[in-house]
Amino acid sequence: MQCYKLTWMSTARVKNGSKVPCKPVDRLLFNASTIVTVGDGMKTQFWHHIWLDGEAPKNLAPHLFELVRRKNRSVQHELHNHTWIRALRGRITTVTHVEEFVSLWIRIFSCSPEYKTPLPRNGRSMENTRLARRTAYSSKGASGNSA
C-alpha cells in the first residue's frame, strides 16, 4: 500500500466571504460523499450546512430560504423553541411555501431529538392532555352542557 503526502503549494489564503473555487457539480459531489455530524449544533449553520439527511435546508426549501432574514444562525439556535418556524411566521403566502415548510418540518422532526417528544405549554404529555379532555367531556355530557 502506498501513501502519498500532498503538500499545499500556494501560500495565498482564501479570505472569509470569498467564493469557494469549485463548480456546483463539485460541491454536490462533495456533499454526497460527506457525512456531517452536528453535535450540539453551535457551529453548524441551519440553512447552509448539509446536516439534514445529507442536504442543506436551503436546497430542500429554496423558496423558504428566500423568505428568511437571518440566514446564518446555528442549528442549535434555530431548533431551540422552534425559532426557524417563528422566522417564517406571516411570510408563508403560497402553496409552494406551504409544501416546502411541511416537507422541511417532517425531515427535521424525523432526525431531531428535540422534536421527538413535544410537550404542550401546560407540561402534560399529549396522552395526558387527550385523557383530560375525554374526562372533561364525559363529565359534561356529549353535548358539552353541564349535567
Secondary structure, DSSP 8 states (H G I E B T S, - for coil): ---------------TTS--SS-HHHHHHHHHT-----TTSSSSBTTTS--BTTB-HHHH-HHHHHH-S----BHHHHHGGGHHHHTTTTT--SHHHHHHHHHHHHHHHHH-GGGTS---TTS--HHHHHHHHHHHHHHH-TTS---
